[in-house]
């Protein structure tokens, strides 16, 4: 028993010694493992933190990029709107330019037409001025010739009876010293016919002459009576001048009654002078008679 116990004790001692030797080793391995695990955990923690930090940074970058993308989209929309507005304005400007060019072309055409019309009007005015100048020269020549004819008639007729000038021509007074109408009479005497024949001979040499035969009376009697008497006296002279060869178209006849006395007064001499016939003689080239104008 004693030996067995000793052997047992001897046999157990090496195992216990190994066990005792192995425990520290196991403890050291556990500590190392723990350290490694801690290091790993720290490393993982640091990695996770760094990863999270990077993720956060990336998220911030993504958020910034998104914001920038939004701003860029807004700017793009604004740019697109501005581009559309600019395109619309450019189109309107192009349309306006087209309209302006069309209007300018039309204005040029109108201006050219106006220039052509103005040139035609100028030429017409020039032609009209030349025509007017020729007409004026011709009129002056006609008036000159007509005035010369009136002067000739004035000299010739003035040698026969009293003849005076008027604005329209001549007035030849055939008063009591030449045509002696008896009181209340309108008949011509032989010597009166001879006088009228001489006058007709002179007037027949002037083809442009017009003659108005005007009868007058003295103041004795009513207006109506004297009007008829003056008309008969004028008609007697008118008829004889036509018989003497003067054209009827060149003569006219009118009675004035006692409304236009040659001299004032009621004496026999005054009344004899007022019983008369006057010949108004004018050159038709000088007449510019208006309606209602007095005859010479």
SERO-4910 file (N, C-alpha, C, O; in steps of 0.05 Angstrom, whole numbers):
BEGIN
 pado doro    nc1    nc2    nc3   cac1   cac2   cac3    cc1    cc2    cc3    oc1    oc2    oc3
  Unk    A     16    -23      0      0      0      0     16     24      0     11     43    -14
  Unk    A     36     23     15     54     46     16     68     51     -9     72     74    -17
  Unk    A     77     30    -22     92     32    -47     73     41    -69     80     57    -85
  Unk    A     49     28    -68     30     35    -90     24     64    -88     22     78   -108
  Unk    A     21     74    -64     16    102    -62     39    118    -71     35    139    -83
  Unk    A     62    110    -66     86    125    -75     87    125   -105     93    145   -117
  Unk    A     82    101   -116     83     99   -145     62    117   -158     65    131   -178
  Unk    A     39    114   -144     18    131   -155     26    160   -154     20    175   -172
  Unk    A     38    168   -132     46    195   -130     67    202   -149     67    224   -160
  Unk    A     84    184   -155    106    188   -174     95    190   -202    103    206   -219
  Unk    A     75    172   -207     65    172   -234     47    196   -239     45    205   -262
  Unk    A     36    206   -220     19    230   -224     34    255   -225     25    274   -237
  Unk    A     56    257   -215     71    282   -214     78    292   -241     75    316   -246
  Unk    A     87    276   -260     94    287   -286     69    298   -300     71    320   -312
  Unk    A     46    285   -298     22    295   -312     13    321   -300      5    340   -314
  Unk    A     15    322   -274      7    347   -261     26    369   -269     18    392   -273
  Unk    A     51    361   -271     70    381   -279     64    391   -307     66    414   -313
  Unk    A     56    372   -325     49    381   -353     25    398   -353     23    418   -367
  Unk    A      6    389   -335    -18    405   -334    -12    432   -324    -21    453   -334
  Unk    A      5    432   -303     12    457   -292     27    474   -313     25    498   -313
  Unk    A     43    461   -329     58    476   -350     39    486   -372     43    507   -384
  Unk    A     19    470   -378      1    477   -400    -18    500   -393    -25    515   -410
  Unk    A    -26    502   -368    -45    524   -361    -34    551   -366    -48    568   -377
  Unk    A     -9    556   -359      0    583   -366      0    587   -396     -6    609   -406
  Unk    A      6    566   -411      6    569   -440    -21    575   -450    -25    592   -467
  Unk    A    -41    561   -439    -68    566   -447    -76    594   -440    -90    608   -456
  Unk    A    -70    603   -418    -76    630   -409    -63    651   -427    -75    671   -435
  Unk    A    -38    645   -434    -24    664   -452    -37    664   -479    -39    685   -491
  Unk    A    -45    642   -488    -58    641   -515    -85    655   -515    -92    668   -534
  Unk    A    -99    652   -492   -125    665   -491   -122    695   -490   -137    710   -503
  Unk    A   -102    704   -476    -97    733   -475    -89    744   -502    -98    765   -510
  Unk    A    -73    728   -515    -64    737   -542    -88    738   -561    -91    756   -577
  Unk    A   -104    717   -558   -128    716   -574   -146    740   -569   -157    753   -586
  Unk    A   -148    745   -543   -165    768   -534   -154    794   -546   -168    810   -556
  Unk    A   -127    796   -544   -115    821   -555   -119    822   -585   -126    844   -596
  Unk    A   -116    799   -598   -120    799   -627   -149    807   -634   -155    822   -652
  Unk    A   -166    795   -617   -195    801   -622   -200    831   -617   -214    844   -632
  Unk    A   -187    841   -596   -191    870   -590   -179    886   -613   -191    905   -623
  Unk    A   -156    878   -621   -143    893   -644   -161    891   -669   -165    911   -684
  Unk    A   -171    866   -672   -188    863   -696   -213    880   -693   -222    893   -712
  Unk    A   -224    880   -668   -248    896   -664   -242    925   -668   -257    940   -680
  Unk    A   -218    934   -657   -211    962   -660   -207    968   -690   -216    989   -700
  Unk    A   -193    949   -703   -189    954   -732   -215    955   -747   -219    972   -764
  Unk    A   -233    936   -739   -259    936   -752   -274    962   -746   -287    974   -763
  Unk    A   -272    970   -720   -285    995   -712   -274   1019   -727   -289   1036   -737
  Unk    A   -247   1019   -728   -235   1041   -743   -243   1040   -773   -250   1060   -785
  Unk    A   -243   1015   -783   -251   1013   -812   -280   1021   -816   -288   1035   -835
  Unk    A   -297   1010   -796   -326   1018   -799   -329   1048   -797   -344   1060   -812
  Unk    A   -315   1060   -777   -317   1089   -773   -308   1104   -798   -320   1123   -808
  Unk    A   -284   1094   -808   -274   1107   -833   -294   1103   -856   -298   1121   -872
  Unk    A   -305   1078   -857   -324   1073   -878   -348   1091   -875   -358   1102   -894
  Unk    A   -358   1093   -850   -381   1110   -845   -375   1139   -851   -391   1153   -863
  Unk    A   -350   1147   -843   -342   1175   -849   -342   1180   -879   -351   1200   -889
  Unk    A   -330   1160   -893   -329   1163   -922   -357   1162   -935   -363   1177   -953
  Unk    A   -374   1144   -923   -401   1143   -933   -416   1170   -929   -430   1180   -946
  Unk    A   -411   1181   -905   -423   1207   -899   -412   1229   -918   -427   1246   -928
  Unk    A   -386   1227   -922   -374   1247   -941   -386   1243   -969   -392   1262   -983
  Unk    A   -388   1217   -976   -400   1211  -1002   -429   1221  -1004   -438   1232  -1024
  Unk    A   -443   1216   -981   -471   1226   -981   -472   1257   -984   -489   1268   -998
  Unk    A   -454   1270   -970   -453   1299   -972   -446   1307  -1000   -458   1326  -1012
  Unk    A   -426   1293  -1012   -419   1299  -1040   -443   1294  -1058   -448   1309  -1077
  Unk    A   -456   1271  -1053   -480   1265  -1069   -501   1286  -1066   -513   1295  -1085
  Unk    A   -505   1294  -1040   -525   1316  -1035   -517   1341  -1049   -534   1355  -1061
  Unk    A   -490   1348  -1047   -481   1372  -1061   -485   1370  -1091   -493   1389  -1104
  Unk    A   -478   1346  -1101   -481   1342  -1130   -510   1343  -1138   -517   1354  -1159
  Unk    A   -527   1332  -1121   -556   1334  -1127   -566   1362  -1127   -581   1371  -1144
  Unk    A   -556   1378  -1106   -564   1406  -1105   -554   1421  -1130   -568   1436  -1143
  Unk    A   -528   1414  -1137   -517   1427  -1161   -532   1418  -1186   -537   1434  -1204
  Unk    A   -539   1392  -1186   -554   1382  -1209   -581   1396  -1211   -591   1403  -1233
  Unk    A   -594   1401  -1187   -619   1416  -1187   -616   1444  -1197   -631   1454  -1213
  Unk    A   -594   1457  -1186   -589   1484  -1195   -583   1485  -1225   -592   1502  -1240
  Unk    A   -567   1464  -1233   -561   1463  -1262   -586   1458  -1278   -589   1470  -1300
  Unk    A   -604   1442  -1267   -630   1437  -1281   -646   1463  -1283   -657   1469  -1304
  Unk    A   -646   1478  -1260   -661   1504  -1261   -648   1523  -1281   -661   1536  -1297
  Unk    A   -621   1524  -1280   -607   1541  -1298   -612   1532  -1327   -614   1548  -1346
  Unk    A   -612   1505  -1330   -617   1495  -1357   -645   1502  -1367   -649   1510  -1390
  Unk    A   -665   1500  -1348   -692   1509  -1356   -693   1538  -1363   -705   1547  -1382
  Unk    A   -680   1554  -1345   -678   1583  -1351   -665   1588  -1378   -674   1605  -1394
  Unk    A   -642   1574  -1382   -628   1577  -1407   -646   1569  -1430   -646   1582  -1451
  Unk    A   -661   1546  -1426   -679   1537  -1448   -700   1558  -1453   -707   1564  -1476
  Unk    A   -712   1569  -1431   -732   1590  -1434   -721   1615  -1448   -733   1626  -1466
  Unk    A   -697   1622  -1439   -684   1646  -1451   -678   1640  -1481   -682   1657  -1498
  Unk    A   -669   1615  -1486   -664   1608  -1514   -689   1608  -1530   -689   1618  -1553
  Unk    A   -712   1598  -1518   -737   1599  -1532   -746   1628  -1537   -756   1635  -1558
  Unk    A   -743   1644  -1516   -751   1672  -1518   -733   1686  -1539   -743   1701  -1556
  Unk    A   -707   1680  -1539   -689   1691  -1558   -696   1682  -1586   -695   1698  -1605
  Unk    A   -703   1657  -1589   -711   1646  -1615   -737   1660  -1625   -740   1667  -1648
  Unk    A   -756   1663  -1605   -781   1677  -1612   -776   1705  -1620   -787   1715  -1640
  Unk    A   -758   1719  -1604   -751   1747  -1611   -737   1748  -1638   -742   1766  -1654
  Unk    A   -719   1728  -1643   -705   1727  -1668   -725   1723  -1691   -722   1735  -1713
  Unk    A   -745   1706  -1686   -765   1701  -1707   -782   1726  -1712   -788   1733  -1735
  Unk    A   -790   1739  -1689   -804   1764  -1693   -788   1785  -1707   -797   1800  -1724
  Unk    A   -762   1786  -1699   -744   1805  -1713   -741   1798  -1742   -741   1816  -1759
  Unk    A   -740   1772  -1748   -738   1764  -1776   -763   1771  -1791   -763   1781  -1814
  Unk    A   -787   1766  -1778   -812   1774  -1790   -814   1804  -1794   -822   1814  -1815
  Unk    A   -805   1819  -1772   -805   1848  -1774   -787   1858  -1796   -793   1876  -1811
  Unk    A   -764   1845  -1798   -745   1853  -1819   -757   1848  -1847   -754   1863  -1865
  Unk    A   -771   1824  -1849   -784   1818  -1875   -805   1838  -1881   -807   1848  -1904
  Unk    A   -821   1845  -1861   -842   1866  -1865   -829   1892  -1872   -838   1906  -1890
  Unk    A   -807   1899  -1857   -794   1924  -1862   -782   1925  -1890   -783   1945  -1904
  Unk    A   -770   1902  -1899   -759   1901  -1926   -781   1904  -1946   -778   1917  -1967
  Unk    A   -804   1890  -1941   -827   1893  -1959   -836   1921  -1961   -841   1932  -1983
  Unk    A   -840   1934  -1937   -849   1961  -1936   -828   1980  -1950   -836   1999  -1964
  Unk    A   -803   1974  -1945   -782   1991  -1958   -783   1988  -1988   -780   2007  -2003
  Unk    A   -787   1963  -1997   -789   1959  -2026   -814   1973  -2038   -812   1986  -2059
  Unk    A   -836   1971  -2023   -860   1986  -2032   -856   2016  -2032   -864   2030  -2050
  Unk    A   -842   2025  -2010   -836   2054  -2008   -818   2063  -2032   -822   2084  -2043
  Unk    A   -799   2046  -2039   -782   2052  -2062   -798   2054  -2087   -794   2072  -2104
  Unk    A   -816   2034  -2090   -833   2034  -2114   -851   2059  -2115   -854   2072  -2136
  Unk    A   -863   2066  -2091   -879   2090  -2090   -863   2115  -2096   -872   2133  -2110
  Unk    A   -839   2116  -2085   -821   2139  -2090   -814   2141  -2119   -814   2163  -2130
  Unk    A   -809   2118  -2132   -802   2118  -2160   -826   2127  -2176   -824   2143  -2195
  Unk    A   -850   2117  -2169   -874   2125  -2183   -879   2155  -2179   -887   2169  -2198
  Unk    A   -875   2164  -2154   -878   2193  -2149   -858   2209  -2165   -865   2231  -2176
  Unk    A   -834   2199  -2167   -814   2214  -2183   -822   2215  -2212   -819   2235  -2226
  Unk    A   -832   2192  -2222   -841   2191  -2250   -864   2211  -2254   -865   2226  -2274
  Unk    A   -884   2210  -2235   -906   2229  -2237   -897   2258  -2235   -906   2275  -2250
  Unk    A   -878   2263  -2217   -868   2290  -2214   -854   2299  -2239   -857   2322  -2247
  Unk    A   -839   2281  -2251   -825   2288  -2276   -845   2293  -2298   -842   2312  -2314
  Unk    A   -866   2276  -2299   -886   2280  -2320   -901   2307  -2315   -907   2322  -2333
  Unk    A   -907   2312  -2289   -920   2337  -2282   -902   2361  -2289   -912   2382  -2299
  Unk    A   -876   2358  -2283   -858   2380  -2290   -857   2385  -2320   -858   2408  -2329
  Unk    A   -856   2363  -2335   -856   2366  -2364   -883   2379  -2374   -883   2396  -2391
  Unk    A   -905   2370  -2362   -931   2381  -2369   -931   2411  -2362   -941   2428  -2377
  Unk    A   -921   2417  -2338   -920   2445  -2330   -903   2462  -2348   -910   2484  -2356
  Unk    A   -880   2450  -2356   -862   2464  -2374   -876   2469  -2401   -875   2490  -2413
  Unk    A   -890   2447  -2411   -904   2450  -2436   -927   2470  -2433   -931   2486  -2451
  Unk    A   -941   2469  -2410   -963   2488  -2406   -952   2517  -2405   -964   2535  -2416
  Unk    A   -929   2520  -2392   -917   2547  -2391   -909   2557  -2419   -914   2580  -2426
  Unk    A   -898   2539  -2434   -890   2546  -2462   -915   2553  -2478   -916   2572  -2493
  Unk    A   -936   2536  -2474   -961   2541  -2488   -973   2568  -2480   -983   2584  -2496
  Unk    A   -973   2572  -2453   -983   2597  -2442   -968   2621  -2453   -979   2642  -2459
  Unk    A   -941   2618  -2454   -924   2640  -2464   -931   2646  -2493   -933   2669  -2501
  Unk    A   -934   2624  -2509   -941   2628  -2537   -969   2641  -2540   -973   2659  -2556
  Unk    A   -987   2631  -2523  -1014   2642  -2524  -1014   2671  -2515  -1028   2688  -2527
  Unk    A   -998   2678  -2495   -996   2705  -2486   -984   2723  -2508   -993   2745  -2513
  Unk    A   -964   2712  -2521   -951   2728  -2543   -971   2732  -2565   -973   2753  -2577
  Unk    A   -986   2710  -2571  -1006   2712  -2592  -1028   2732  -2584  -1037   2748  -2600
  Unk    A  -1036   2730  -2558  -1057   2749  -2549  -1048   2778  -2550  -1062   2796  -2558
  Unk    A  -1023   2782  -2543  -1012   2809  -2545  -1011   2819  -2573  -1017   2842  -2579
  Unk    A  -1004   2801  -2591  -1003   2808  -2620  -1031   2814  -2630  -1036   2833  -2645
  Unk    A  -1051   2797  -2621  -1078   2802  -2629  -1089   2828  -2618  -1101   2844  -2632
  Unk    A  -1083   2834  -2592  -1092   2859  -2580  -1078   2883  -2594  -1091   2904  -2598
  Unk    A  -1053   2879  -2601  -1039   2900  -2615  -1052   2906  -2642  -1057   2929  -2649
  Unk    A  -1058   2885  -2657  -1071   2888  -2683  -1099   2899  -2680  -1108   2917  -2695
  Unk    A  -1113   2889  -2659  -1141   2899  -2655  -1140   2928  -2647  -1157   2944  -2656
  Unk    A  -1121   2935  -2630  -1120   2963  -2621  -1113   2981  -2645  -1122   3004  -2647
  Unk    A  -1096   2971  -2662  -1089   2986  -2686  -1113   2990  -2703  -1117   3011  -2715
  Unk    A  -1130   2969  -2705  -1154   2971  -2721  -1174   2991  -2709  -1187   3006  -2723
  Unk    A  -1176   2991  -2682  -1193   3010  -2668  -1183   3038  -2673  -1199   3057  -2678
  Unk    A  -1157   3041  -2672  -1146   3068  -2678  -1153   3077  -2706  -1159   3100  -2711
  Unk    A  -1151   3058  -2725  -1157   3065  -2753  -1186   3073  -2756  -1193   3093  -2769
  Unk    A  -1204   3057  -2743  -1233   3064  -2744  -1239   3090  -2730  -1256   3106  -2739
  Unk    A  -1225   3095  -2708  -1229   3120  -2694  -1223   3144  -2712  -1238   3163  -2713
  Unk    A  -1201   3142  -2727  -1194   3164  -2745  -1214   3167  -2767  -1221   3189  -2774
  Unk    A  -1222   3144  -2779  -1240   3145  -2802  -1268   3154  -2794  -1280   3171  -2807
  Unk    A  -1278   3142  -2773  -1306   3149  -2764  -1307   3177  -2751  -1327   3191  -2753
  Unk    A  -1285   3185  -2738  -1284   3211  -2725  -1286   3234  -2745  -1294   3256  -2739
  Unk    A  -1278   3228  -2770  -1281   3249  -2791  -1309   3252  -2800  -1316   3272  -2814
  Unk    A  -1326   3233  -2793  -1355   3235  -2802  -1372   3246  -2780  -1389   3264  -2785
  Unk    A  -1368   3236  -2755  -1385   3245  -2732  -1369   3242  -2707  -1347   3231  -2706
  Unk    A  -1381   3253  -2686  -1367   3252  -2660  -1363   3223  -2651  -1382   3207  -2650
  Unk    A  -1338   3216  -2647  -1331   3188  -2639  -1312   3190  -2615  -1291   3203  -2617
  Unk    A  -1319   3176  -2594  -1302   3176  -2571  -1294   3147  -2563  -1308   3128  -2570
  Unk    A  -1272   3146  -2550  -1261   3120  -2541  -1275   3111  -2515  -1283   3128  -2498
  Unk    A  -1278   3086  -2511  -1287   3074  -2486  -1268   3051  -2479  -1250   3044  -2494
  Unk    A  -1273   3039  -2456  -1257   3016  -2448  -1260   2992  -2467  -1242   2976  -2470
  Unk    A  -1283   2990  -2480  -1288   2967  -2498  -1285   2974  -2528  -1285   2956  -2544
  Unk    A  -1281   2999  -2534  -1278   3006  -2562  -1285   3035  -2567  -1274   3053  -2555
  Unk    A  -1305   3040  -2586  -1313   3067  -2594  -1343   3070  -2591  -1358   3051  -2592
  Unk    A  -1351   3095  -2586  -1379   3102  -2587  -1382   3125  -2606  -1370   3146  -2603
  Unk    A  -1398   3120  -2627  -1403   3141  -2647  -1431   3153  -2642  -1451   3139  -2643
  Unk    A  -1431   3179  -2637  -1455   3193  -2630  -1468   3205  -2656  -1457   3224  -2667
  Unk    A  -1491   3194  -2663  -1506   3205  -2686  -1529   3221  -2675  -1552   3212  -2675
  Unk    A  -1522   3245  -2665  -1542   3262  -2653  -1557   3279  -2673  -1557   3273  -2697
  Unk    A  -1569   3300  -2663  -1586   3317  -2679  -1571   3331  -2702  -1583   3338  -2722
  Unk    A  -1545   3333  -2700  -1529   3346  -2722  -1525   3327  -2745  -1516   3335  -2767
  Unk    A  -1531   3301  -2741  -1526   3281  -2762  -1552   3266  -2769  -1561   3267  -2792
  Unk    A  -1563   3252  -2750  -1589   3239  -2755  -1611   3256  -2741  -1613   3256  -2717
  Unk    A  -1626   3271  -2757  -1646   3290  -2745  -1673   3276  -2745  -1689   3279  -2764
  Unk    A  -1678   3262  -2723  -1704   3250  -2720  -1724   3272  -2712  -1720   3287  -2694
  Unk    A  -1746   3272  -2726  -1767   3291  -2719  -1780   3282  -2693  -1778   3259  -2685
  Unk    A  -1793   3301  -2680  -1806   3294  -2655  -1827   3272  -2660  -1844   3274  -2677
  Unk    A  -1824   3252  -2643  -1842   3229  -2644  -1840   3213  -2670  -1859   3200  -2679
  Unk    A  -1817   3215  -2684  -1813   3201  -2709  -1788   3183  -2707  -1770   3187  -2691
  Unk    A  -1788   3161  -2724  -1765   3143  -2725  -1757   3138  -2754  -1741   3120  -2759
  Unk    A  -1766   3154  -2773  -1760   3150  -2801  -1733   3164  -2808  -1727   3185  -2797
  Unk    A  -1718   3152  -2826  -1693   3163  -2836  -1697   3181  -2860  -1713   3174  -2877
  Unk    A  -1683   3203  -2861  -1684   3221  -2884  -1663   3212  -2904  -1646   3197  -2898
  Unk    A  -1665   3222  -2929  -1645   3214  -2949  -1616   3221  -2940  -1598   3205  -2944
  Unk    A  -1613   3244  -2929  -1586   3251  -2920  -1576   3233  -2897  -1552   3228  -2894
  Unk    A  -1595   3222  -2881  -1587   3203  -2860  -1577   3177  -2873  -1558   3165  -2863
  Unk    A  -1591   3169  -2894  -1583   3144  -2907  -1555   3147  -2920  -1539   3129  -2919
  Unk    A  -1549   3170  -2931  -1523   3175  -2942  -1501   3173  -2921  -1480   3162  -2925
  Unk    A  -1507   3185  -2897  -1488   3184  -2875  -1483   3155  -2866  -1460   3147  -2862
  Unk    A  -1505   3140  -2863  -1502   3112  -2855  -1488   3095  -2876  -1474   3076  -2869
  Unk    A  -1491   3102  -2901  -1477   3087  -2922  -1447   3091  -2919  -1431   3072  -2923
  Unk    A  -1438   3116  -2914  -1410   3121  -2909  -1399   3106  -2885  -1378   3094  -2886
  Unk    A  -1415   3106  -2864  -1407   3092  -2840  -1405   3062  -2845  -1385   3048  -2837
  Unk    A  -1424   3051  -2859  -1424   3022  -2866  -1400   3015  -2883  -1388   2994  -2880
  Unk    A  -1393   3033  -2902  -1370   3028  -2919  -1344   3026  -2903  -1328   3008  -2908
  Unk    A  -1341   3043  -2883  -1317   3042  -2866  -1317   3016  -2849  -1297   3003  -2847
  Unk    A  -1340   3010  -2836  -1342   2987  -2818  -1339   2960  -2833  -1330   2941  -2822
  Unk    A  -1347   2960  -2859  -1345   2935  -2874  -1316   2927  -2879  -1311   2904  -2886
  Unk    A  -1298   2946  -2877  -1269   2939  -2881  -1257   2925  -2857  -1234   2915  -2858
  Unk    A  -1272   2923  -2835  -1262   2910  -2811  -1278   2885  -2805  -1301   2887  -2796
  Unk    A  -1267   2862  -2809  -1282   2837  -2806  -1285   2828  -2777  -1302   2811  -2771
  Unk    A  -1270   2840  -2759  -1271   2832  -2731  -1289   2851  -2714  -1289   2850  -2690
  Unk    A  -1303   2869  -2727  -1318   2890  -2713  -1346   2880  -2706  -1359   2867  -2722
  Unk    A  -1355   2887  -2682  -1383   2883  -2674  -1395   2911  -2669  -1381   2928  -2658
  Unk    A  -1420   2914  -2676  -1433   2940  -2674  -1459   2937  -2659  -1476   2921  -2666
  Unk    A  -1463   2953  -2638  -1488   2953  -2624  -1502   2980  -2631  -1490   3001  -2628
  Unk    A  -1527   2979  -2639  -1542   3002  -2646  -1561   3009  -2623  -1578   2993  -2615
  Unk    A  -1557   3033  -2611  -1571   3040  -2586  -1588   3065  -2591  -1577   3086  -2598
  Unk    A  -1615   3063  -2588  -1633   3085  -2592  -1639   3100  -2566  -1641   3088  -2545
  Unk    A  -1642   3127  -2568  -1647   3144  -2545  -1669   3165  -2553  -1673   3170  -2576
  Unk    A  -1682   3176  -2533  -1703   3196  -2537  -1698   3219  -2518  -1681   3218  -2500
  Unk    A  -1715   3241  -2521  -1714   3262  -2502  -1732   3255  -2478  -1741   3233  -2476
  Unk    A  -1737   3275  -2462  -1752   3270  -2437  -1782   3274  -2439  -1796   3273  -2418
  Unk    A  -1791   3279  -2462  -1820   3285  -2465  -1835   3258  -2468  -1828   3242  -2485
  Unk    A  -1855   3254  -2451  -1871   3230  -2453  -1864   3210  -2430  -1845   3214  -2415
  Unk    A  -1879   3189  -2430  -1875   3169  -2409  -1851   3151  -2415  -1841   3151  -2437
  Unk    A  -1843   3137  -2395  -1821   3118  -2398  -1828   3097  -2419  -1811   3090  -2436
  Unk    A  -1851   3085  -2416  -1859   3064  -2435  -1860   3074  -2463  -1851   3060  -2481
  Unk    A  -1871   3097  -2467  -1873   3108  -2494  -1846   3113  -2506  -1840   3105  -2529
  Unk    A  -1828   3126  -2491  -1801   3132  -2501  -1785   3107  -2505  -1768   3106  -2523
  Unk    A  -1790   3086  -2489  -1776   3061  -2494  -1783   3049  -2521  -1765   3041  -2536
  Unk    A  -1808   3049  -2528  -1816   3039  -2554  -1805   3057  -2577  -1796   3046  -2597
  Unk    A  -1805   3083  -2573  -1795   3101  -2593  -1765   3098  -2598  -1756   3098  -2620
  Unk    A  -1750   3094  -2576  -1721   3090  -2578  -1715   3063  -2593  -1696   3062  -2607
  Unk    A  -1731   3044  -2588  -1727   3018  -2601  -1733   3021  -2631  -1719   3009  -2648
  Unk    A  -1754   3036  -2639  -1760   3040  -2668  -1737   3055  -2681  -1730   3047  -2704
  Unk    A  -1727   3076  -2669  -1705   3091  -2681  -1680   3073  -2684  -1667   3074  -2705
  Unk    A  -1673   3058  -2664  -1650   3040  -2666  -1654   3019  -2688  -1636   3012  -2702
  Unk    A  -1679   3009  -2689  -1685   2988  -2709  -1683   3000  -2738  -1674   2985  -2756
  Unk    A  -1690   3025  -2742  -1688   3037  -2768  -1659   3039  -2777  -1653   3033  -2800
  Unk    A  -1641   3047  -2759  -1613   3048  -2766  -1601   3020  -2770  -1586   3016  -2789
  Unk    A  -1609   3001  -2753  -1600   2973  -2755  -1607   2962  -2782  -1591   2950  -2795
  Unk    A  -1632   2966  -2791  -1642   2955  -2816  -1626   2967  -2840  -1619   2952  -2859
  Unk    A  -1621   2993  -2839  -1607   3005  -2861  -1578   2995  -2863  -1567   2991  -2884
  Unk    A  -1565   2992  -2839  -1537   2982  -2840  -1535   2954  -2852  -1516   2948  -2866
  Unk    A  -1555   2938  -2847  -1555   2911  -2858  -1559   2913  -2889  -1546   2899  -2904
  Unk    A  -1577   2931  -2897  -1582   2935  -2926  -1556   2945  -2939  -1551   2940  -2962
  Unk    A  -1540   2961  -2924  -1516   2972  -2935  -1493   2952  -2937  -1472   2958  -2947
  Unk    A  -1498   2928  -2927  -1478   2906  -2931  -1465   2896  -2906  -1448   2877  -2908
  Unk    A  -1471   2907  -2882  -1459   2896  -2858  -1473   2870  -2850  -1497   2868  -2852
  Unk    A  -1458   2850  -2840  -1470   2824  -2833  -1487   2827  -2808  -1480   2841  -2789
  Unk    A  -1511   2814  -2809  -1529   2816  -2786  -1517   2804  -2761  -1523   2813  -2738
  Unk    A  -1499   2784  -2764  -1487   2772  -2740  -1469   2791  -2725  -1463   2787  -2702
  Unk    A  -1460   2812  -2739  -1442   2831  -2726  -1457   2854  -2712  -1445   2870  -2699
  Unk    A  -1484   2855  -2716  -1499   2877  -2705  -1519   2868  -2684  -1528   2846  -2684
  Unk    A  -1524   2886  -2665  -1545   2882  -2645  -1560   2908  -2642  -1549   2929  -2649
  Unk    A  -1584   2907  -2631  -1601   2931  -2629  -1614   2933  -2601  -1621   2912  -2590
  Unk    A  -1615   2957  -2590  -1627   2961  -2564  -1638   2989  -2561  -1625   3008  -2571
  Unk    A  -1660   2992  -2548  -1671   3018  -2541  -1668   3024  -2512  -1671   3007  -2495
  Unk    A  -1661   3049  -2506  -1657   3057  -2478  -1677   3078  -2468  -1676   3088  -2446
  Unk    A  -1696   3086  -2486  -1716   3105  -2478  -1703   3132  -2471  -1684   3141  -2485
  Unk    A  -1712   3144  -2449  -1701   3170  -2441  -1683   3166  -2416  -1677   3185  -2402
  Unk    A  -1674   3141  -2411  -1659   3135  -2386  -1630   3144  -2388  -1617   3147  -2367
  Unk    A  -1619   3149  -2412  -1591   3156  -2414  -1588   3182  -2431  -1580   3181  -2454
  Unk    A  -1595   3205  -2420  -1593   3230  -2435  -1564   3237  -2440  -1547   3232  -2423
  Unk    A  -1559   3249  -2463  -1532   3258  -2469  -1526   3284  -2454  -1503   3288  -2445
  Unk    A  -1546   3302  -2453  -1543   3327  -2439  -1567   3331  -2421  -1589   3321  -2427
  Unk    A  -1563   3345  -2399  -1585   3350  -2381  -1600   3376  -2390  -1587   3394  -2400
  Unk    A  -1625   3377  -2385  -1640   3402  -2391  -1665   3396  -2407  -1669   3374  -2418
  Unk    A  -1683   3415  -2408  -1708   3412  -2422  -1711   3431  -2445  -1733   3434  -2456
  Unk    A  -1689   3444  -2453  -1690   3462  -2475  -1693   3446  -2501  -1688   3422  -2502
  Unk    A  -1701   3460  -2522  -1704   3447  -2548  -1677   3437  -2558  -1675   3415  -2570
  Unk    A  -1655   3452  -2553  -1628   3443  -2561  -1620   3417  -2547  -1609   3399  -2558
  Unk    A  -1625   3417  -2520  -1618   3393  -2505  -1634   3369  -2514  -1624   3347  -2517
  Unk    A  -1660   3374  -2518  -1677   3351  -2526  -1669   3341  -2554  -1671   3317  -2559
  Unk    A  -1661   3359  -2571  -1652   3351  -2598  -1627   3334  -2597  -1625   3314  -2612
  Unk    A  -1609   3340  -2579  -1585   3324  -2576  -1591   3297  -2564  -1578   3277  -2571
  Unk    A  -1611   3296  -2547  -1617   3270  -2534  -1633   3252  -2553  -1633   3227  -2548
  Unk    A  -1646   3263  -2574  -1659   3246  -2594  -1638   3236  -2613  -1632   3249  -2634
  Unk    A  -1626   3213  -2607  -1603   3205  -2622  -1601   3174  -2624  -1616   3159  -2611
  Unk    A  -1582   3165  -2640  -1574   3137  -2641  -1544   3136  -2638  -1529   3152  -2650
  Unk    A  -1534   3118  -2621  -1506   3115  -2616  -1497   3087  -2627  -1511   3067  -2622
  Unk    A  -1475   3087  -2640  -1463   3062  -2649  -1440   3054  -2631  -1420   3068  -2629
  Unk    A  -1443   3032  -2617  -1421   3022  -2601  -1404   3003  -2619  -1415   2982  -2628
  Unk    A  -1379   3009  -2623  -1362   2994  -2641  -1339   2982  -2625  -1325   2996  -2611
  Unk    A  -1336   2957  -2628  -1314   2943  -2614  -1302   2922  -2632  -1315   2911  -2649
  Unk    A  -1277   2917  -2627  -1263   2895  -2641  -1267   2870  -2624  -1260   2869  -2600
  Unk    A  -1278   2849  -2636  -1285   2825  -2620  -1260   2812  -2608  -1263   2797  -2588
  Unk    A  -1237   2818  -2618  -1212   2807  -2607  -1205   2820  -2580  -1189   2809  -2565
  Unk    A  -1217   2844  -2575  -1211   2858  -2550  -1232   2853  -2529  -1228   2861  -2506
  Unk    A  -1255   2842  -2537  -1277   2839  -2519  -1271   2817  -2499  -1264   2794  -2506
  Unk    A  -1275   2823  -2474  -1274   2803  -2452  -1299   2807  -2436  -1299   2808  -2411
  Unk    A  -1321   2808  -2450  -1347   2815  -2438  -1356   2792  -2420  -1355   2769  -2426
  Unk    A  -1366   2800  -2396  -1378   2781  -2377  -1408   2785  -2379  -1418   2805  -2388
  Unk    A  -1423   2764  -2369  -1452   2767  -2369  -1460   2792  -2354  -1452   2796  -2331
  Unk    A  -1477   2809  -2367  -1487   2833  -2353  -1469   2857  -2357  -1476   2878  -2348
  Unk    A  -1447   2854  -2371  -1429   2877  -2375  -1442   2896  -2396  -1457   2887  -2413
  Unk    A  -1435   2922  -2394  -1447   2942  -2411  -1436   2939  -2439  -1413   2932  -2443
  Unk    A  -1452   2945  -2458  -1442   2946  -2486  -1430   2973  -2491  -1437   2993  -2478
  Unk    A  -1411   2976  -2510  -1398   3001  -2516  -1417   3020  -2529  -1410   3043  -2535
***
